[in-house]
Amino acid sequence: MTQLVWFRNDLRVSDHSALTETCQGHDSEVKAIFLWTPEQWQQHDYGLARQYSIRSALVTLARDLAQLGIPLTILHAKTWMSGVDQLIGFARTHKVSQLAFHREFGWDEVQRDQYAINQTREAGMETWIGEDRVGFDPATLLTRQGEMYRVFTPFKKRWLSQHAETPLAAPLPVPSPTGPEVSELPDIPEVNWPGSAELPLNEHEAHDHLSEFSKTMPDYKTLRDLPATEGTSRLSAALASGAISLRQCMHSAFSHPNVDSAGVQTWLSELIWREFYHYLLYWRPEIARHKPFYPRWDAFPWQQDETALHRWQQGQTGVPIVDAGMRQLVQTGWMHNRVRMIVAMYLVKLLKIDWRQGERWFAQQLLDIDLASNNGGWQWCASTGVDAAPYFRIFNPYTQSERFDPQGSYIRRWVPELASVPAAAIHKPTQQLAQHMGYSQPLVDYKRARAETLAFFKKL
């Protein structure tokens, strides 16, 4: 009897309930499979950075599975649906009795998994489906009226009360070997991403990084908004590919000796935000198809300005903090979260360019692209999503820069034209200074652009 584990966005061997489930039967042979579907990823706007991140995690996963006596097979397919057909063919050939995988919430993912369930049933196989992306089943977290939550703070309170009633179980250990070590590793395609990753991408790197981050976790609330400082966990890419689980990260917070500190509680809140965005995707799957959460705010008259969009993408807007973030994104496949909010609001609230253009560019460039978090973040900034706050959520990029990068260290790293400019002038160079340093002039005047945006929202 053979059991098959289908890996997707859960590329690790520890705290993997589907893997643990299949390894419990000592009389069963266990095999693992992964669908390599670059054309499908491209349909979701996932670029080379995301593929590079997946490959990095897969290389380590294959080695770790081999030590457990579990061979990993890579199946190549254009789409998930055709990949499922290949998977079922593989299962028939190897006389698989059970297919195990974790649930996912995206629109296409739900269709894929339902098709897989139907096909396994027709093939006479059983399916085992576990929960991996969230701590609690979204169907169990409801308001007193039995409705979904649309605002984060009440959701967080409900999540914490659920945790108090039924705490998350401790992360699962690595399963015991099911057989002798596998000598032949799968051929995983190379990915020629031109960037330089500065994030942990595989399971071992992620846990080492989490261990180091736990030392400064109590200071997270103070340090997390400073882009020139190593104040965040930088685990977003590992979380996106599942090289580390959300539960493992939450466990590190709940078990921290300073769990009641503002820093640890703030990081825990950020992890719950990640779950909240997957929660929204579960209840409103249409947002995976570029639909706004609140359609009435999407009646905003978005501007079609290809020149401005291109300058934003390449970090040539003439606003130093914005350009620093956009250049960091292209070169490293990552951007500091505070800066993500600044550049996003600059695009949608000041340039008035459709948030979906920004969502797509981030998806193409990020190592840590996660559909739910990326969409949720962009809709939050565009005021088309939950907790819209259209009249208040317009960041001033210059004051944000002065507040969170006071010495201009972050700007100097990513905008070398301004490296010699003193801190007093680096956040908003004069026209003469920018011209002298070979730096771009601003695309728009902040005050005028802000006033126009507010006027548009009032008309809606």
N, C-alpha and C positions, 0 to 999 in steps of 0.2 A: 504494500500500500504506500502511495506517495502523496505527500501534501505540498502544496505550492503557495509561496508567499509572494504577493504582487506588491513590489515597492513602487511608491510614487513620490510624494513630498514627505517622506519619512525615512531618509537615507542614513540609518544608524542601526546598531544592534542592541543597544541598551534602551530600556523603557519603550520597547516595541511590542505591544500586546499581541499583534498578529503573529510575529515571529515566536514569541513565547508560547502562544497557543499551539502552533504547529509542532514545536519542539517537545511538547509534553508527552506525546505518544512515542515511547521508546521503540516500538516495533514499526515505526513509520520512517520512510526516507523523506527528507525535506529538501526541496529545491526552491530557488528564488528567481524572480524574473523582473525585468524592467523594460518599459517601452521607450525606445529612443525615437522621438517624433518631432524633429525640428520644424517641419512644415506646420504641424499643429501649434507649436509654440509661437511660430511667426504669426499665425492667425490671432493669437492673443497678444501680439506686439512684443513678445519676449525676445530680446536680442541676444547677441553673442555673449554678453556679460552673464546673463542668466544661464545660458548653456555651459559656459565655463565654470560657473558655480556648481551646477549639477554634476558636471564631469569630475570636478575635484572631490566632491562628496562621494561619488560612485566609486572612484579608484580605491578610496579607503574602505568603503563598504564591502567591495569585492574581496579585499584582503581579509577583513575581519570575518566575513562569512566563510571564507575558505578555511580559516583556523577552526571554525565550528563544524567543518565537514559539510558545508552547504555550498553547492556550486551556484553562481549567479549567471544567468543567461540574459544577454541583451538582444531584444527583438527590435528590428528597424521597421518603421511603418510611417506612412505619410500622415495618417490621422489616427486618433484614438480608436475610432470605430474599426478601422481595418486592423489596428493593433490588437484589438480584442479578438478578432477572428484568428489572428496568428497565435495569440495566447491560448485560445481554446484548442487549436490544432496541436500546439505543444503539449497541452494537458492530456489530450486524447492519446498522443504518441507515448507519453510517459505514464499512462494509466493513473492519472491524478484523481484522488477521491475527494479532496477538499481544496478549495481556493480561498485564501485568507487575505484580506486587505482592510485598509482604514477608510472611513467615510470622508468624502470631500463635498464642498457646498457650491462650487461654481456651476453655472448653467450647463456648460458642456460636460463638466465632470459628472453631474447628476445623470445626464442622458447616457454617458459612457457606462457608468456603473450599473444603471438599470438594464442596459443592453447586455452587460457582462453577466448579471444575475440571471437574465432570461436564457442566455446561451449555456451557462453552466447547468442550469436546470434541464435543458434539452439534452445535454451531454451526460446526464445522470450523475452529476457531481453536486456536492454540497458547497455552500458558501458560508464563510465566517467573516462578519463585518464588525470592526471595532471603531472606537472613537479615539481620535488622535489630535486633531487641530484645536480642540477646545477642551476646557476642563469639565464643563457640564453640557449635557444635551440641550441645544437651544430651545427645544420644545418644552422644557421644564422650567425655563426662566420667563415668567409672565407677570404682568401687573395684576393687581387685585381684581381688575375687570376681565382678566383672562386674555389680555392683548399683549402684543410685543412691545418692548421698550423702544422709545424713539429718542431718548435723551440719555447720555452716558451716566451721569451721577446717580439717578435712580437704579439704573442697571447695575452699577457697581455695588450699591448697597444691597441689592437683591442677590448678587453674586456672592458677596461676603457672608450674607446670612445663610445662603445655601451651603457655603463652605463650613460655616460654624455648625450647621446641622449634620452635614455629611462631608467631612474633610476629604480633600483629594488624597488618594492612596499614595504611598511612597513610590517613587519611580522603580520600575522593574529592573532587576539586574540583567546582565548578559546571560542568555541561556547556556546551558551546558552543551558541549559538543555532541552532535548527533551521529558523528562518524569520524573516520580518519580525515586529516587535513587534505583539502583539495589542492593539487599541485598546479593545475592549469587555470589561469585567470582569464576572464573574458576580455575581448578586444573592444575597448571603449574608444569611440571616435575622438580624435583630437579636435580642439576648438581654438581657432586662431583669433582670440580676442586680443586687441592691441593694448588694453589697459594694464595697469599694475595694481593688483589687489592688495589692500591693507587690512583685510578682514579675515578672521578664521572661517574656513570653508568646509572642513571635514569634522567628523565627530571628535577626534582626539584634540585637534586644535581648539574646537569650541569648548570642551570641558576644561582644558588648560586655561583658556581665556576667562571662563566663568569663575574659576578658582582665583585668578588674579583680580578680577573685577570685584569679587566679594570683599576684598580688603578695603576697597574704597567705596563700596556700596552705601555706607552710612552718609557719605558726602555727595551722593548722587543728586539730590535736589539742588544743591548749590552749584555743582560742576556741570550738570547736563546741558545747560544753555550756553556754554562757552565753547565755541567751535575750535578755538586754538588749543584747547585742553583735552586730554584723554579722559573725559568725564563720563562717557556713556559706555554701555556694555559692548558695543560693536558686534552683537550676536545676531543682528537682523538677517544676514545672509544664511547663517546656519539654521535659524528658525524657519526661514522661507523654504529651504530644501529639506528640513527635518533632520539635519545632522545633529541637532539637539532639540529636545521636545519642550513645549511650553510648560508641561508639568515639571520637568527637571528644573527649569528656571524658577518657576513658582515655589518649588520645594526649597531652592536655595534661599529664597526670600523668607519664607515662613520659618525656616530652621535657622536663620541667621541669629547670632547672639545679640545683635542690636536690632531685632525685628521691629521694635516700636519706634525706632529713629525715623525722622522725617525723610531721610534718604532712602531707606529700605522700603518704606511705605509708598514713596513716590514711584520707585521702580516697579513695585507690585502693581500700582495703579496703571502704569504704562503697559504692563503685561495684560491687564484686564481690558485696556483699550484695544489691544490686538485681538482678544477674544470677542469684544463687542463688534468689531468690524466683520468678523466671521459670522457672528450672530445675525447681523443685518443682512449678510449675503444669504444666509439660510432662509430668512423670512421674506426677503425681497430679492430673489435671484435675478430679476431683470436688471439690477444695477451692474451685473457682469456683462451686460450688453450695452453699456454706455448710457443707461437711462438714469436720470436724476431721481433722487429720493423724493424730492418735492418738485414736481414739474412746473408749478407756478413761478418759481424763481428762475427756472431755466428759460423763461421768456425774455430774459435779459438780452439786449441787442449786441451779441458778440460781434467783434470786428474781424474782418478778414484782412490781415496784414502779414503777408509772407516775409517781407523784409524784417519787420520787427520780430516775428517769430524766430527767424533764423538767427538774428543777433542775440536773442535771448538764449537760444539753444547753444550757441558758441561762446557765451560769456562776453558779449560785446555791447552791453546795454548802456554803459557809461555810469552805472551805479556799482561801485566797487564791491560791496558785500554780495550783491546779486551775481556779478561776474565771477567772483571767487568761488561761489557755490556751484555755478554751472560748469566751471572748468574742473573743479574737483570731481564732479559727477562724471564727466567724459573721460578723465584720466584714470580714475580709480574705481568707477562703478559704484560709488557710494557718496552720500552727502550727509553732513550733520543735520539732525532733525530740526533744530531751530532755523537753520538756513533753508531747509526745505520749505518751511512755512513762509519765509520771507520771499523766496524766489517764486513760489506758487502764487502768493497774493499779488506780487508785482505783475505777473502775467495776466491774471484774471481780473484784478481790481483796478490796475493802473493802465496796462496795455489793452485791457478789455477783450482779450483773446480767449476763445472757448476753452474751458478747463479740460476738455477731452484731448485737446492738442498737447497740453502739459502732461496729462495722465499717460498718453501714448509715448511721449518722449522719455519720460521716466522709465516706463516699462522696457523700452528699447535699450536703455543705458545701465540700469541698476543690476548689480549682483544680487541684491536682496529683494528683487521684485516679488511682491505678494499681492495678488489681485485684490483681496479684501482690504488690506491696509492701504495700498496705493489709491484705490478708488475712494475709500473712506476719507483719506487725507485730502485728496483733491476736492472732493465735494464739500468737506468742512471748510476749506479755504475759499471755495467759490460761493459758499452760502446756498448751495442747492441740496445739501445733505441734511442729516439730522442736526438739530441745534443750529439752525441756519445763521441767526444773528447778522443779517446783511448790513445793517447800518453801523455796526460797531467793529466788525472784523475786517479792517483795512489797515494793514501794518504800514508804518512809515519806515522805509528801508534805511534811511539815514539815522534816525534815532535808535532803531534796532541795532544798527552797526556800532554806534557809539556806546550803547549799553552793554552789548554782549561781546564785542571785540574792541575794548577801549584803546588798546595800544596798537591796533591794526595788524597784529601778528598773523591772523588768519588771512587777511587780505594780502599781505606781503608775500605769503607763501604761494598763493595761487594767482596773483596778479603782479608778476614781476616788474611790469612797467612802473608800478607805484612803490617799489621796494625802498626807495630812498626818501619817500615823502614822510614828513613828521606826522605823529599821531593826530595832532590838531587839525591837519588838513586832509588826511587820507580818506576819511569817510565820505566827504563831498568835495572833491577837488574843484577849484574854480575853472572856468573855461580856459583861461590862460595857462594855468598849471597843467591841466589835462592835455592841452595841445602841446605844451613843452615836453611832457613826459611820453608823448606818443600814445595817449590813452583816449578812448572813445568819448564823445560827447553824449549826454543823457538823451534817451529816446523821447522822453516826455517830461513835462514839468509836474512834479509831484502834487502840488496844491491844486492845480487846475484839473489834473486827471482824477484826483480824489473827489473833487466837487462834481465833476461830470458823472462819476459812478454813483454817488449818492443821489443825484437827480434822477438817474435811470431807475434806481431801486424804488424811489418814491413814486414814480409813475406806475410801477408794477403793483 
